[in-house]
Amino acid sequence: MSQTQFYGTTTMPLTVRMRRSPFWERSHAAGAQGYITYNNMLIATGFHGPQEDYRHLKSAVQVWDVGVERQIEISGPDAGKLVQMSTPRDISRMGDDQCFYIPTVDGLGCMTNDPVLLRVEQDRYWVSIADSDQILFYKGVAAALQLRVSIHEPHVSPLAIQGPKADDLAARIWGDCVRDLRFFRWMHVDVNGQKMILARSGYSVQGGFELYFEGHEGAANLWDQLFEAGTDLDVRAGTPCQAERVEAGLLSYLSDITQDMTPFEAGLGAMCAMDKDVGCLGFAALKNKQSPNRQIRPIEIAGGPLPPQGTFWPVTAGGQTVGRVSSSCRAYDFDCNAGIALMNDSHWDPQTNVQVHTQDGPRDALVKEKFLGRTS
């Protein structure tokens, strides 16, 4: 039986229920060092080591198989209504070529996902989800209210092109028009005779694109085209980089954003339309939760490289728990340790001194004003 090394030390057999994207074989052959499961699929955890992958992402261009970012397609006369029921962001304000980052919530106003939403046609949406069973929410609400919609997971597998040379690589495949594509906007491009969506987006702050690749035919050919076109750009296979995303404050659902949190606690309040009820099922609950007593904050943790993190690390001050660190990393370019923390309002102000309790012992830490990898 075919086997692969998963993240950590466990070797597990591949099974039919553990799906693979159409880019799986090429990504695997490029030297993926391990895998984790995400939406019942496999995503690589690294290729050349954490520090090398980090520095290369910031200097060149990488191609990521992120087919684990599954789409929920919602279409039909009530499609917009159903999508709006799931989010407090006003989707009526979304442009035809726009990608909307949306917090999705339940009836209590708690986060169920933080997907990217595209309206690919009139009355037809793709909800590009993080790791979750969000499709069941939409199916349940649609069935209960007898909405006129069709809901399914289409055969769409995103392929990311990320890094400061991403524009150069994408332009060699689809022309210089891609350079004019604005952030969180999308356009149609030709992929070997098939029209597909290319968006300026991605799970890094280095710039780049995500191609919403449809079907399976031609995936290997496209992968090879990208690598042939980018030889002089030092193109490599890659994967979302923990150090780069943590130092920049890119949140991870079920890690930094948990199911007991509201959008306001996750720092996503600006995306919530609270001046009027746009049709979100959690609107009434959110109205009473606009002033949270805990919220996501950047934190700098003293000392040398941190141990691997597998649990929330308590944050204390004066012997009292005042928060938790959900994600951490060695921020190599800044020669320090960075973290994403959910802090109580009593200790979330910048320059507040606290302690973070790792499995290797406590570390002094400082709440910061902004994430290291952000310019604003």
GUZAMI-397486 format. One record per residue (C-alpha): x, y, z; residue in three letters; residue number from 1. Coordinates in Angstrom, 3 decimals, m for minus. Layout:
<rs>
[[X Y Z] "ala" NUM]
...
</rs>
This chain:
<rs>
[[0.000 0.000 0.000] "met" 1]
[[1.233 3.456 m0.877] "ser" 2]
[[2.350 5.449 2.138] "gln" 3]
[[3.563 8.974 2.836] "thr" 4]
[[5.127 10.717 5.836] "gln" 5]
[[2.645 12.976 7.612] "phe" 6]
[[3.499 15.941 9.812] "tyr" 7]
[[5.132 14.661 12.975] "gly" 8]
[[6.243 11.043 13.265] "thr" 9]
[[3.208 9.048 12.196] "thr" 10]
[[3.229 7.214 8.887] "thr" 11]
[[m0.277 6.633 7.552] "met" 12]
[[m1.637 5.011 4.401] "pro" 13]
[[m3.331 7.121 1.784] "leu" 14]
[[m6.990 6.234 1.432] "thr" 15]
[[m9.784 7.063 m0.972] "val" 16]
[[m11.450 9.362 1.565] "arg" 17]
[[m8.207 11.358 1.885] "met" 18]
[[m8.598 13.327 m1.323] "arg" 19]
[[m5.767 14.825 m3.350] "arg" 20]
[[m5.804 17.838 m5.636] "ser" 21]
[[m4.952 17.558 m9.347] "pro" 22]
[[m1.547 19.064 m8.481] "phe" 23]
[[m0.810 16.450 m5.821] "trp" 24]
[[1.630 14.352 m7.855] "glu" 25]
[[3.692 17.334 m9.009] "arg" 26]
[[3.793 18.897 m5.540] "ser" 27]
[[4.713 15.579 m3.942] "his" 28]
[[7.481 14.986 m6.475] "ala" 29]
[[8.870 18.485 m5.834] "ala" 30]
[[10.006 17.352 m2.387] "gly" 31]
[[7.271 18.002 0.143] "ala" 32]
[[8.651 17.079 3.576] "gln" 33]
[[5.337 16.182 5.187] "gly" 34]
[[1.599 16.708 5.122] "tyr" 35]
[[m1.286 17.697 7.324] "ile" 36]
[[m4.959 17.030 6.700] "thr" 37]
[[m7.281 19.890 5.794] "tyr" 38]
[[m10.827 19.519 4.495] "asn" 39]
[[m10.205 15.759 4.139] "asn" 40]
[[m7.272 16.488 1.858] "met" 41]
[[m3.498 16.691 2.167] "leu" 42]
[[m1.431 19.869 2.138] "ile" 43]
[[2.359 19.969 2.262] "ala" 44]
[[4.051 21.329 5.386] "thr" 45]
[[7.357 22.341 3.817] "gly" 46]
[[9.960 21.719 1.144] "phe" 47]
[[13.438 23.037 2.054] "his" 48]
[[13.085 23.662 5.780] "gly" 49]
[[11.246 26.442 7.644] "pro" 50]
[[13.907 29.156 7.389] "gln" 51]
[[14.871 28.447 3.779] "glu" 52]
[[11.214 28.370 2.636] "asp" 53]
[[10.586 31.636 4.519] "tyr" 54]
[[13.500 33.495 2.951] "arg" 55]
[[12.794 32.164 m0.532] "his" 56]
[[9.139 33.212 m0.331] "leu" 57]
[[10.257 36.754 0.502] "lys" 58]
[[12.793 36.969 m2.318] "ser" 59]
[[11.566 34.953 m5.310] "ala" 60]
[[8.377 33.121 m6.307] "val" 61]
[[6.699 29.909 m5.189] "gln" 62]
[[3.902 27.761 m6.597] "val" 63]
[[1.613 26.308 m3.931] "trp" 64]
[[m0.816 23.438 m4.271] "asp" 65]
[[m3.598 24.829 m2.069] "val" 66]
[[m6.353 22.675 m3.501] "gly" 67]
[[m7.402 22.052 0.108] "val" 68]
[[m9.100 25.462 m0.055] "glu" 69]
[[m12.392 23.943 m1.111] "arg" 70]
[[m15.217 25.853 m2.706] "gln" 71]
[[m18.860 25.708 m1.744] "ile" 72]
[[m20.899 26.627 m4.796] "glu" 73]
[[m24.265 28.203 m4.034] "ile" 74]
[[m26.440 29.009 m7.032] "ser" 75]
[[m30.056 29.820 m7.757] "gly" 76]
[[m32.537 32.664 m7.161] "pro" 77]
[[m31.957 32.672 m3.382] "asp" 78]
[[m28.169 32.210 m3.512] "ala" 79]
[[m27.338 35.749 m2.437] "gly" 80]
[[m29.892 35.609 0.351] "lys" 81]
[[m28.410 32.402 1.732] "leu" 82]
[[m24.838 33.672 1.599] "val" 83]
[[m25.907 36.870 3.350] "gln" 84]
[[m27.561 34.840 6.115] "met" 85]
[[m24.136 33.448 6.975] "ser" 86]
[[m22.190 36.711 7.269] "thr" 87]
[[m22.588 40.170 8.799] "pro" 88]
[[m20.607 41.685 5.915] "arg" 89]
[[m22.886 43.416 3.416] "asp" 90]
[[m22.356 41.403 0.238] "ile" 91]
[[m24.543 43.767 m1.777] "ser" 92]
[[m21.510 46.053 m1.826] "arg" 93]
[[m19.342 43.460 m3.582] "met" 94]
[[m18.224 44.319 m7.106] "gly" 95]
[[m18.573 41.823 m9.941] "asp" 96]
[[m14.809 41.198 m10.004] "asp" 97]
[[m14.244 41.465 m6.273] "gln" 98]
[[m13.157 38.906 m3.692] "cys" 99]
[[m14.732 39.481 m0.273] "phe" 100]
[[m13.066 38.205 2.882] "tyr" 101]
[[m16.072 37.447 5.076] "ile" 102]
[[m16.514 36.320 8.670] "pro" 103]
[[m19.275 33.715 8.753] "thr" 104]
[[m21.219 33.256 11.982] "val" 105]
[[m23.930 31.157 13.580] "asp" 106]
[[m27.088 32.419 15.269] "gly" 107]
[[m25.107 33.349 18.396] "leu" 108]
[[m22.691 35.482 16.394] "gly" 109]
[[m19.812 33.024 16.812] "cys" 110]
[[m17.402 32.351 13.962] "met" 111]
[[m18.046 29.343 11.750] "thr" 112]
[[m15.386 30.166 9.118] "asn" 113]
[[m13.459 33.029 7.512] "asp" 114]
[[m13.757 32.305 3.789] "pro" 115]
[[m13.155 34.331 0.661] "val" 116]
[[m16.343 34.916 m1.317] "leu" 117]
[[m16.556 35.278 m5.102] "leu" 118]
[[m19.638 35.952 m7.176] "arg" 119]
[[m18.644 34.119 m10.329] "val" 120]
[[m21.948 34.779 m12.097] "glu" 121]
[[m25.273 36.377 m11.254] "gln" 122]
[[m26.894 34.211 m8.540] "asp" 123]
[[m23.823 31.936 m8.400] "arg" 124]
[[m21.237 32.185 m5.623] "tyr" 125]
[[m18.094 30.368 m4.557] "trp" 126]
[[m17.331 30.352 m0.838] "val" 127]
[[m13.637 29.452 m0.512] "ser" 128]
[[m13.488 27.952 2.953] "ile" 129]
[[m10.929 27.243 5.627] "ala" 130]
[[m10.911 23.790 7.233] "asp" 131]
[[m14.518 23.119 8.280] "ser" 132]
[[m17.877 21.576 7.389] "asp" 133]
[[m19.383 24.970 6.505] "gln" 134]
[[m21.306 23.368 3.637] "ile" 135]
[[m23.600 21.737 6.210] "leu" 136]
[[m24.601 25.150 7.561] "phe" 137]
[[m25.709 26.270 4.116] "tyr" 138]
[[m27.508 23.010 3.373] "lys" 139]
[[m29.273 23.042 6.730] "gly" 140]
[[m30.498 26.632 6.451] "val" 141]
[[m31.537 26.134 2.837] "ala" 142]
[[m33.535 23.013 3.710] "ala" 143]
[[m35.194 24.589 6.755] "ala" 144]
[[m36.281 27.681 4.830] "leu" 145]
[[m36.945 25.869 1.546] "gln" 146]
[[m34.697 28.271 m0.351] "leu" 147]
[[m34.377 28.036 m4.105] "arg" 148]
[[m30.712 27.113 m4.243] "val" 149]
[[m28.339 24.377 m5.333] "ser" 150]
[[m25.385 23.691 m3.024] "ile" 151]
[[m22.394 21.489 m3.835] "his" 152]
[[m18.612 21.325 m3.851] "glu" 153]
[[m17.379 21.938 m7.409] "pro" 154]
[[m14.178 20.456 m8.823] "his" 155]
[[m12.138 23.597 m8.176] "val" 156]
[[m8.612 23.428 m6.750] "ser" 157]
[[m6.768 26.717 m6.159] "pro" 158]
[[m3.130 26.997 m7.197] "leu" 159]
[[m1.229 29.888 m5.623] "ala" 160]
[[1.649 31.869 m7.117] "ile" 161]
[[3.243 33.851 m4.287] "gln" 162]
[[6.275 36.057 m3.751] "gly" 163]
[[7.756 39.336 m5.040] "pro" 164]
[[8.355 37.806 m8.482] "lys" 165]
[[4.826 36.410 m8.791] "ala" 166]
[[3.774 39.152 m11.222] "asp" 167]
[[6.664 38.321 m13.535] "asp" 168]
[[5.824 34.627 m13.584] "leu" 169]
[[2.084 35.099 m14.040] "ala" 170]
[[2.666 37.629 m16.833] "ala" 171]
[[4.740 35.111 m18.766] "arg" 172]
[[1.780 32.729 m18.778] "ile" 173]
[[m1.209 35.096 m19.104] "trp" 174]
[[0.242 38.393 m20.318] "gly" 175]
[[1.027 41.748 m18.747] "asp" 176]
[[m2.663 42.408 m18.075] "cys" 177]
[[m2.282 40.484 m14.802] "val" 178]
[[0.020 43.199 m13.470] "arg" 179]
[[m2.917 45.624 m13.408] "asp" 180]
[[m5.132 43.312 m11.350] "leu" 181]
[[m5.843 44.996 m8.028] "arg" 182]
[[m5.759 43.289 m4.634] "phe" 183]
[[m8.752 41.038 m3.988] "phe" 184]
[[m9.987 41.434 m7.560] "arg" 185]
[[m10.264 38.685 m10.159] "trp" 186]
[[m10.222 38.266 m13.908] "met" 187]
[[m10.724 35.467 m16.399] "his" 188]
[[m7.617 33.944 m17.974] "val" 189]
[[m7.124 31.218 m20.541] "asp" 190]
[[m5.644 28.019 m19.147] "val" 191]
[[m4.809 25.915 m22.173] "asn" 192]
[[m8.129 26.651 m23.844] "gly" 193]
[[m10.303 26.759 m20.722] "gln" 194]
[[m11.561 29.976 m19.094] "lys" 195]
[[m10.680 30.131 m15.394] "met" 196]
[[m10.568 32.696 m12.598] "ile" 197]
[[m7.293 34.297 m11.528] "leu" 198]
[[m7.450 36.418 m8.349] "ala" 199]
[[m4.869 38.679 m6.763] "arg" 200]
[[m4.955 37.021 m3.377] "ser" 201]
[[m3.166 34.405 m1.299] "gly" 202]
[[m2.215 33.354 2.210] "tyr" 203]
[[0.890 35.541 2.415] "ser" 204]
[[1.669 39.264 2.365] "val" 205]
[[4.375 38.932 m0.292] "gln" 206]
[[1.939 39.475 m3.151] "gly" 207]
[[0.697 37.092 m5.784] "gly" 208]
[[m2.243 35.245 m7.244] "phe" 209]
[[m4.560 32.308 m6.805] "glu" 210]
[[m5.823 30.454 m9.856] "leu" 211]
[[m9.142 28.689 m9.308] "tyr" 212]
[[m8.286 25.625 m11.386] "phe" 213]
[[m11.361 23.726 m12.552] "glu" 214]
[[m11.394 19.991 m13.123] "gly" 215]
[[m8.348 17.733 m13.325] "his" 216]
[[m7.358 17.701 m16.981] "glu" 217]
[[m4.225 19.713 m17.718] "gly" 218]
[[m3.121 20.327 m14.140] "ala" 219]
[[0.280 18.703 m14.528] "ala" 220]
[[0.816 20.543 m17.819] "asn" 221]
[[0.093 23.912 m16.180] "leu" 222]
[[2.438 23.119 m13.275] "trp" 223]
[[5.209 22.291 m15.733] "asp" 224]
[[4.544 25.461 m17.752] "gln" 225]
[[4.922 27.602 m14.642] "leu" 226]
[[8.194 25.982 m13.690] "phe" 227]
[[9.614 26.188 m17.201] "glu" 228]
[[8.627 29.847 m17.477] "ala" 229]
[[10.097 30.691 m14.073] "gly" 230]
[[13.473 28.990 m14.219] "thr" 231]
[[15.391 32.280 m14.157] "asp" 232]
[[13.084 33.604 m11.424] "leu" 233]
[[14.163 30.786 m9.077] "asp" 234]
[[10.631 29.395 m8.944] "val" 235]
[[10.095 26.629 m6.394] "arg" 236]
[[7.259 24.564 m5.035] "ala" 237]
[[6.070 25.888 m1.711] "gly" 238]
[[3.283 25.964 0.833] "thr" 239]
[[1.820 28.558 3.222] "pro" 240]
[[4.654 29.604 5.527] "cys" 241]
[[3.946 29.575 9.258] "gln" 242]
[[6.629 32.121 10.130] "ala" 243]
[[5.637 34.563 7.400] "glu" 244]
[[1.915 34.389 8.120] "arg" 245]
[[2.276 34.638 11.933] "val" 246]
[[4.618 37.631 11.868] "glu" 247]
[[2.140 39.301 9.466] "ala" 248]
[[m0.902 38.409 11.562] "gly" 249]
[[m2.700 36.283 8.972] "leu" 250]
[[m5.202 34.368 11.081] "leu" 251]
[[m5.895 30.651 10.869] "ser" 252]
[[m9.423 29.367 11.464] "tyr" 253]
[[m9.613 26.783 14.281] "leu" 254]
[[m6.203 27.965 15.508] "ser" 255]
[[m6.331 31.737 16.002] "asp" 256]
[[m10.054 32.029 15.286] "ile" 257]
[[m12.038 29.518 17.310] "thr" 258]
[[m15.720 28.669 17.289] "gln" 259]
[[m16.394 30.513 20.549] "asp" 260]
[[m15.137 33.833 19.136] "met" 261]
[[m17.063 36.633 17.474] "thr" 262]
[[m15.753 38.661 14.518] "pro" 263]
[[m15.142 41.545 16.929] "phe" 264]
[[m12.848 39.394 19.058] "glu" 265]
[[m11.025 38.284 15.903] "ala" 266]
[[m10.417 41.892 14.898] "gly" 267]
[[m12.867 41.684 12.003] "leu" 268]
[[m15.388 44.207 13.301] "gly" 269]
[[m14.817 46.516 10.333] "ala" 270]
[[m16.348 43.824 8.125] "met" 271]
[[m19.572 43.689 10.117] "cys" 272]
[[m22.479 45.872 9.001] "ala" 273]
[[m24.066 46.828 12.310] "met" 274]
[[m25.899 49.992 11.299] "asp" 275]
[[m28.635 47.914 9.672] "lys" 276]
[[m29.688 44.276 9.457] "asp" 277]
[[m28.460 43.042 6.075] "val" 278]
[[m30.012 39.616 6.640] "gly" 279]
[[m27.376 37.836 8.740] "cys" 280]
[[m28.829 35.208 11.090] "leu" 281]
[[m26.450 36.301 13.841] "gly" 282]
[[m27.210 40.031 13.578] "phe" 283]
[[m29.227 40.343 16.811] "ala" 284]
[[m26.587 38.477 18.800] "ala" 285]
[[m23.755 40.517 17.314] "leu" 286]
[[m25.480 43.780 18.180] "lys" 287]
[[m24.872 42.961 21.834] "asn" 288]
[[m21.265 41.819 21.330] "lys" 289]
[[m19.687 44.821 19.613] "gln" 290]
[[m17.537 45.744 22.623] "ser" 291]
[[m15.514 42.600 23.370] "pro" 292]
[[m13.465 42.134 26.513] "asn" 293]
[[m10.864 40.078 24.647] "arg" 294]
[[m9.331 40.501 21.195] "gln" 295]
[[m6.534 39.324 18.916] "ile" 296]
[[m3.225 41.126 19.502] "arg" 297]
[[0.363 40.735 18.240] "pro" 298]
[[2.829 39.643 20.863] "ile" 299]
[[6.629 39.418 20.953] "glu" 300]
[[8.067 36.585 23.027] "ile" 301]
[[11.561 36.893 24.483] "ala" 302]
[[14.436 34.451 24.183] "gly" 303]
[[15.740 32.062 21.587] "gly" 304]
[[13.693 29.963 19.150] "pro" 305]
[[10.469 28.640 20.617] "leu" 306]
[[9.551 24.972 20.957] "pro" 307]
[[6.984 23.621 18.480] "pro" 308]
[[3.494 24.651 19.549] "gln" 309]
[[0.729 22.076 19.695] "gly" 310]
[[m1.577 23.669 22.279] "thr" 311]
[[m2.661 27.145 23.333] "phe" 312]
[[m0.011 28.756 25.528] "trp" 313]
[[m1.451 30.618 28.545] "pro" 314]
[[m0.527 34.270 28.940] "val" 315]
[[m0.329 35.492 32.532] "thr" 316]
[[0.334 38.666 34.502] "ala" 317]
[[0.552 38.848 38.288] "gly" 318]
[[m0.302 35.178 38.534] "gly" 319]
[[m3.581 35.595 36.628] "gln" 320]
[[m4.377 34.255 33.165] "thr" 321]
[[m4.983 37.206 30.843] "val" 322]
[[m4.871 35.564 27.409] "gly" 323]
[[m3.554 32.783 25.231] "arg" 324]
[[m1.097 32.432 22.352] "val" 325]
[[m2.586 30.422 19.504] "ser" 326]
[[0.230 30.618 16.926] "ser" 327]
[[3.912 31.436 17.218] "ser" 328]
[[7.088 31.452 15.174] "cys" 329]
[[10.662 32.570 14.932] "arg" 330]
[[10.446 35.794 12.917] "ala" 331]
[[13.800 35.300 11.210] "tyr" 332]
[[14.038 38.716 9.551] "asp" 333]
[[13.333 40.436 12.856] "phe" 334]
[[15.513 38.164 15.049] "asp" 335]
[[12.742 37.604 17.572] "cys" 336]
[[9.754 35.409 18.353] "asn" 337]
[[6.322 36.522 17.167] "ala" 338]
[[2.930 35.325 18.239] "gly" 339]
[[m0.793 35.775 17.742] "ile" 340]
[[m2.532 36.176 21.095] "ala" 341]
[[m6.121 36.493 22.260] "leu" 342]
[[m5.770 39.040 25.070] "met" 343]
[[m8.131 40.266 27.767] "asn" 344]
[[m8.884 44.006 27.635] "asp" 345]
[[m7.016 44.508 30.909] "ser" 346]
[[m3.736 43.587 29.214] "his" 347]
[[m4.154 44.165 25.480] "trp" 348]
[[m2.643 47.664 25.289] "asp" 349]
[[0.688 47.958 23.424] "pro" 350]
[[3.831 47.711 25.556] "gln" 351]
[[2.072 45.655 28.243] "thr" 352]
[[4.455 43.163 29.862] "asn" 353]
[[3.180 39.603 30.311] "val" 354]
[[4.470 36.028 30.474] "gln" 355]
[[3.827 33.260 27.950] "val" 356]
[[3.920 29.722 29.316] "his" 357]
[[5.377 27.310 26.757] "thr" 358]
[[5.885 23.630 27.421] "gln" 359]
[[9.571 24.500 27.965] "asp" 360]
[[8.765 27.061 30.632] "gly" 361]
[[7.649 30.684 30.928] "pro" 362]
[[8.946 33.452 28.683] "arg" 363]
[[8.704 37.188 29.138] "asp" 364]
[[6.594 38.788 26.421] "ala" 365]
[[5.392 42.174 25.239] "leu" 366]
[[2.077 43.075 23.627] "val" 367]
[[2.833 44.973 20.410] "lys" 368]
[[1.030 47.746 18.542] "glu" 369]
[[1.115 45.987 15.165] "lys" 370]
[[2.270 42.767 13.602] "phe" 371]
[[5.900 42.761 12.491] "leu" 372]
[[5.187 41.843 8.880] "gly" 373]
[[2.651 44.638 8.388] "arg" 374]
[[3.515 48.121 7.153] "thr" 375]
[[0.254 49.596 8.431] "ser" 376]
</rs>
